């Protein structure tokens, strides 16, 4: 074991702690002691909708500050919360094996999405989920929602809502998959870019630690999220934008290939632009870039801009 524990920065939420303990466990198995350091972020203390308090980065900035000023040695992020622009002095040293990135419906009485009656109240704090659910034309009412997983599930238990939509990965990490009544088909609702994946960040100058963390990296997961996040960056859309993307590695004619689907949708469901692409794992960044340009050619830029303008007015 190392004599000095690695200080791992994490948010204080139950989900963030579960993710941090997973990474700490992986490092412990490699012979490293790890000490968890709890950091409070702006996203943890505000109850306002994410797109009103800054969207991209509200769960990340405080962790990055702790890294840069030396309070912690590494930090674990939900990769969907990580801004696509690189941070000076920091490196994404590892993307561990990815959990199932799909969204999950947690509804009363075991109902599936197609079973919900017209007017059913469905909670989500995500414009991406709202846009895609509205585009399905099911006649459900979308209700804005913030809070941790237990708080959100409690809104269904107490009858305030008929259902909530959450990331299946988070429910899995918290041992709450028994609350899921349906895992949503990506053909209906695509997840957020990077959803289900973790990002382990450290200082670029800590070359020895960069090498240690590299042992946690999963090449297929990194390729998938690289394609998804490149697409998001080219669209100039943040993590709260109505953009969904799902890339996965699958065996093709000449070995492993990367297949990605993406959607840009108006928040009211009136417009939904979907595209897909395939390529090599090594070309993940270019695949995401090319697919984003295809979406832009079909009018995605106007949809993203309109969504951003609407969130500022709220």
C-alpha positions as CSV (number, residue, x, y, z in Angstrom):
1,X,0.0,0.0,0.0
2,X,1.0,3.6,-0.5
3,X,2.1,5.3,2.7
4,X,0.3,8.6,2.0
5,X,-3.4,8.2,1.1
6,X,-4.6,9.7,-2.2
7,X,-7.1,12.4,-1.4
8,X,-10.2,11.9,-3.6
9,X,-12.6,14.8,-3.9
10,X,-16.3,14.1,-4.2
11,X,-19.6,15.8,-3.8
12,X,-21.6,14.9,-0.6
13,X,-24.7,13.4,-2.2
14,X,-25.4,9.7,-1.7
15,X,-24.9,9.1,-5.4
16,X,-21.6,11.0,-5.6
17,X,-20.3,9.2,-2.5
18,X,-21.2,5.8,-4.1
19,X,-19.3,6.7,-7.2
20,X,-16.3,7.9,-5.2
21,X,-16.3,4.7,-3.2
22,X,-16.3,2.7,-6.4
23,X,-13.3,4.5,-7.7
24,X,-11.6,4.3,-4.3
25,X,-12.3,0.5,-4.3
26,X,-10.7,0.1,-7.7
27,X,-7.6,2.0,-6.5
28,X,-7.4,0.1,-3.3
29,X,-7.3,-3.2,-5.3
30,X,-4.3,-1.8,-7.1
31,X,-2.5,-1.1,-3.8
32,X,-3.3,2.5,-3.1
33,X,-4.9,3.9,0.1
34,X,-7.6,6.5,-0.6
35,X,-9.1,9.1,1.6
36,X,-12.5,10.7,0.6
37,X,-12.7,14.5,0.9
38,X,-16.2,15.9,0.7
39,X,-16.6,19.1,-1.3
40,X,-19.8,21.2,-1.5
41,X,-20.7,22.5,-5.0
42,X,-23.0,25.3,-6.2
43,X,-25.3,22.6,-7.6
44,X,-25.7,21.0,-4.2
45,X,-26.8,24.1,-2.3
46,X,-29.2,25.7,-4.9
47,X,-32.7,24.5,-5.4
48,X,-33.2,26.4,-8.7
49,X,-33.4,24.7,-12.1
50,X,-29.9,23.8,-13.4
51,X,-30.3,25.9,-16.5
52,X,-30.9,29.0,-14.4
53,X,-27.9,28.7,-12.1
54,X,-25.3,28.1,-14.8
55,X,-26.1,24.6,-16.1
56,X,-22.8,23.1,-17.3
57,X,-20.3,23.0,-14.5
58,X,-22.4,23.7,-11.4
59,X,-21.4,20.4,-9.9
60,X,-17.8,20.6,-11.1
61,X,-16.3,24.0,-10.4
62,X,-15.7,23.5,-6.6
63,X,-14.1,20.1,-7.2
64,X,-11.8,21.5,-9.8
65,X,-10.8,24.4,-7.5
66,X,-10.0,21.8,-4.8
67,X,-7.7,20.0,-7.3
68,X,-6.0,23.1,-8.5
69,X,-5.3,24.5,-5.0
70,X,-4.0,21.1,-3.8
71,X,-6.7,20.2,-1.3
72,X,-7.3,16.9,-3.2
73,X,-5.3,14.8,-5.5
74,X,-8.1,13.5,-7.8
75,X,-11.8,14.1,-8.2
76,X,-14.6,11.9,-9.5
77,X,-17.4,13.4,-11.6
78,X,-20.5,12.2,-13.3
79,X,-19.2,12.6,-16.8
80,X,-22.5,14.1,-18.1
81,X,-21.9,17.0,-15.7
82,X,-18.4,17.8,-16.9
83,X,-18.0,20.7,-19.3
84,X,-16.7,19.7,-22.7
85,X,-14.0,22.4,-22.7
86,X,-10.7,21.3,-21.2
87,X,-9.6,22.8,-17.9
88,X,-6.2,24.4,-17.7
89,X,-3.9,22.3,-15.6
90,X,-6.2,19.3,-15.3
91,X,-6.6,16.0,-17.3
92,X,-9.3,13.5,-17.6
93,X,-7.1,10.6,-16.5
94,X,-9.6,7.8,-16.5
95,X,-13.1,6.9,-17.8
96,X,-13.9,3.6,-16.0
97,X,-16.2,0.9,-17.4
98,X,-19.6,2.5,-18.0
99,X,-22.9,1.7,-16.4
100,X,-26.0,1.3,-18.5
101,X,-26.5,4.9,-19.7
102,X,-30.3,4.7,-20.5
103,X,-33.0,6.6,-18.7
104,X,-35.5,4.8,-16.5
105,X,-39.1,5.5,-15.7
106,X,-40.1,5.1,-12.0
107,X,-43.9,5.1,-12.0
108,X,-46.8,4.4,-9.6
109,X,-48.5,1.0,-9.7
110,X,-45.7,-0.5,-11.9
111,X,-46.9,1.5,-14.9
112,X,-44.8,1.7,-18.1
113,X,-44.6,4.9,-20.2
114,X,-47.3,3.8,-22.7
115,X,-49.6,2.9,-19.7
116,X,-49.6,6.4,-18.2
117,X,-53.0,8.1,-18.7
118,X,-53.4,11.4,-20.5
119,X,-52.6,14.2,-18.0
120,X,-50.3,12.0,-15.9
121,X,-47.7,14.2,-14.0
122,X,-44.2,13.1,-14.8
123,X,-41.2,14.8,-13.0
124,X,-37.9,15.6,-14.5
125,X,-35.4,18.5,-14.2
126,X,-33.9,17.8,-17.6
127,X,-34.8,19.8,-20.7
128,X,-33.5,16.9,-22.8
129,X,-35.9,14.5,-21.2
130,X,-38.7,17.0,-21.3
131,X,-38.2,17.6,-25.0
132,X,-38.1,13.9,-26.0
133,X,-41.1,13.0,-23.8
134,X,-43.2,15.8,-25.3
135,X,-42.2,14.7,-28.8
136,X,-43.8,11.3,-28.1
137,X,-47.2,13.0,-28.0
138,X,-48.5,11.0,-25.1
139,X,-50.4,13.9,-23.5
140,X,-48.5,13.7,-20.2
141,X,-47.8,16.8,-18.1
142,X,-44.1,17.5,-17.4
143,X,-43.3,18.8,-14.0
144,X,-40.0,20.5,-13.1
145,X,-38.1,18.6,-10.5
146,X,-34.8,18.9,-8.5
147,X,-33.4,17.1,-5.5
148,X,-31.6,13.8,-4.8
149,X,-32.8,10.4,-5.9
150,X,-34.7,9.7,-2.7
151,X,-36.4,13.1,-2.9
152,X,-37.5,12.5,-6.5
153,X,-38.8,8.9,-5.9
154,X,-40.6,10.2,-2.8
155,X,-42.8,12.4,-5.0
156,X,-44.2,9.3,-6.6
157,X,-44.6,7.4,-3.3
158,X,-46.6,10.3,-1.8
159,X,-48.8,10.7,-4.8
160,X,-47.5,14.2,-5.9
161,X,-46.4,12.7,-9.2
162,X,-47.4,9.7,-11.3
163,X,-43.8,9.1,-12.3
164,X,-40.3,10.4,-12.5
165,X,-37.5,9.8,-15.1
166,X,-34.0,9.2,-13.7
167,X,-30.7,7.8,-15.0
168,X,-30.7,4.1,-14.6
169,X,-27.0,4.2,-13.8
170,X,-27.6,6.3,-10.7
171,X,-30.4,4.0,-9.5
172,X,-28.1,1.0,-10.0
173,X,-25.2,2.6,-8.0
174,X,-27.6,3.3,-5.2
175,X,-29.2,-0.1,-5.2
176,X,-32.6,1.3,-6.2
177,X,-33.3,-0.6,-9.4
178,X,-36.4,-2.0,-7.7
179,X,-38.0,1.4,-8.2
180,X,-37.7,1.1,-12.0
181,X,-40.9,0.2,-13.9
182,X,-39.4,0.6,-17.4
183,X,-35.9,1.2,-18.9
184,X,-36.6,3.7,-21.7
185,X,-35.7,2.6,-25.2
186,X,-33.1,5.0,-26.8
187,X,-35.3,5.0,-29.9
188,X,-37.7,7.0,-27.8
189,X,-35.5,8.8,-25.3
190,X,-31.8,9.1,-25.8
191,X,-29.6,9.7,-22.7
192,X,-27.4,12.7,-22.0
193,X,-24.0,12.7,-23.5
194,X,-21.7,10.9,-21.0
195,X,-24.6,9.6,-18.9
196,X,-23.7,6.5,-16.9
197,X,-20.0,7.2,-17.2
198,X,-17.6,8.5,-14.5
199,X,-14.7,10.9,-15.2
200,X,-11.6,10.8,-12.9
201,X,-9.7,14.0,-13.1
202,X,-6.3,15.0,-11.7
203,X,-3.6,17.6,-12.2
204,X,-1.8,17.3,-15.5
205,X,1.5,17.8,-13.7
206,X,1.0,14.8,-11.4
207,X,2.4,12.4,-14.1
208,X,2.8,9.5,-11.6
209,X,-0.9,9.8,-10.6
210,X,-2.0,10.1,-14.2
211,X,-0.2,6.8,-14.9
212,X,-1.8,5.1,-11.8
213,X,-5.3,6.3,-12.9
214,X,-4.8,5.1,-16.4
215,X,-5.2,1.6,-15.1
216,X,-8.9,2.4,-14.5
217,X,-9.5,3.5,-18.0
218,X,-11.9,1.5,-20.2
219,X,-11.1,2.2,-23.9
220,X,-14.6,1.4,-25.2
221,X,-16.2,3.7,-22.6
222,X,-13.7,6.5,-23.4
223,X,-14.3,6.2,-27.1
224,X,-18.1,6.3,-26.6
225,X,-18.1,9.4,-24.4
226,X,-15.5,11.1,-26.5
227,X,-17.9,10.8,-29.5
228,X,-20.9,12.0,-27.5
229,X,-19.1,14.9,-25.8
230,X,-17.4,16.0,-29.1
231,X,-20.9,16.2,-30.6
232,X,-22.1,18.3,-27.7
233,X,-19.1,20.6,-28.0
234,X,-19.6,21.2,-31.7
235,X,-23.2,22.0,-31.1
236,X,-22.1,24.5,-28.5
237,X,-24.6,23.1,-26.1
238,X,-24.2,22.6,-22.4
239,X,-25.2,19.7,-20.2
240,X,-28.7,21.1,-19.7
241,X,-29.4,21.5,-23.4
242,X,-32.1,19.3,-25.1
243,X,-29.4,17.2,-26.7
244,X,-29.3,13.4,-26.4
245,X,-26.5,11.0,-27.6
246,X,-25.7,7.4,-27.1
247,X,-22.6,5.8,-28.5
248,X,-21.7,2.1,-28.0
249,X,-19.0,-0.2,-29.2
250,X,-20.1,-3.3,-31.1
251,X,-18.5,-6.0,-33.1
252,X,-18.5,-5.1,-36.8
253,X,-17.1,-6.6,-40.0
254,X,-13.6,-5.5,-39.2
255,X,-13.6,-5.7,-35.4
256,X,-15.0,-3.3,-32.8
257,X,-16.9,-0.3,-34.3
258,X,-18.5,2.7,-32.7
259,X,-22.2,3.3,-33.3
260,X,-23.7,6.6,-32.2
261,X,-27.2,8.0,-32.3
262,X,-28.1,11.6,-31.4
263,X,-31.1,13.9,-31.1
264,X,-31.7,17.6,-30.8
265,X,-35.2,18.4,-29.8
266,X,-37.3,21.5,-29.1
267,X,-38.3,21.7,-25.4
268,X,-42.0,21.7,-26.4
269,X,-41.6,18.6,-28.5
270,X,-42.5,20.4,-31.7
271,X,-39.1,19.6,-33.4
272,X,-37.0,16.5,-33.1
273,X,-33.9,16.0,-35.3
274,X,-32.3,12.6,-35.1
275,X,-29.1,11.2,-36.8
276,X,-26.8,8.3,-36.5
277,X,-23.3,7.3,-37.6
278,X,-20.8,4.5,-37.4
279,X,-17.0,4.4,-37.4
280,X,-13.9,3.0,-35.7
281,X,-13.2,3.4,-32.0
282,X,-10.0,5.3,-32.9
283,X,-12.0,7.9,-34.8
284,X,-14.4,8.6,-32.0
285,X,-13.8,12.4,-31.9
286,X,-14.2,12.7,-35.7
287,X,-17.4,10.6,-35.7
288,X,-18.9,13.0,-33.1
289,X,-17.8,16.0,-35.0
290,X,-19.2,14.8,-38.3
291,X,-22.5,13.8,-36.8
292,X,-22.9,17.2,-35.1
293,X,-22.3,19.0,-38.4
294,X,-25.0,16.8,-40.0
295,X,-27.4,17.8,-37.2
296,X,-26.5,21.5,-37.7
297,X,-27.1,21.1,-41.4
298,X,-30.6,20.0,-40.6
299,X,-31.3,23.0,-38.4
300,X,-30.1,21.8,-34.9
301,X,-28.4,25.1,-34.2
302,X,-31.6,27.1,-34.2
303,X,-33.2,24.5,-31.9
304,X,-30.3,24.8,-29.4
305,X,-30.3,28.6,-29.6
306,X,-34.0,28.8,-29.0
307,X,-33.7,26.5,-26.0
308,X,-30.9,28.6,-24.5
309,X,-32.9,31.8,-25.0
310,X,-36.0,30.3,-23.4
311,X,-34.0,29.2,-20.3
312,X,-32.7,32.7,-19.8
313,X,-36.2,34.2,-19.9
314,X,-37.5,31.8,-17.2
